[in-house]
């Protein structure tokens, strides 16, 4: 597929027969998160290469379950910084503790 949009009906090629899926997220140009039904584990998400996807026209038998999975999953958070940093992350105030104060002998 040339362009992949969230909510597209796709078939995922891989080991075995192609599986029907629905695009959930596109975190980068080389990754697509697709909701698919695994025969052993049930509905879930798989990260795949966009080259393995082909567009499909008709609704499949598992599409209602995939839509429910997508609806109850919180949206992906893109652009948030990862890892540690110093400070209190967006809160106003002092970032260091108070130094020792002599008693004035």
Secondary structure, DSSP 8 states (H G I E B T S, - for coil): -----TT-EEEE-SSSS-EEEEEEEEEETTEEEEEEEETTTEEEEEEE-GGGEEE--S--TTHHHHHHHHHHS-----S---S--SS-SS--S-SS---------
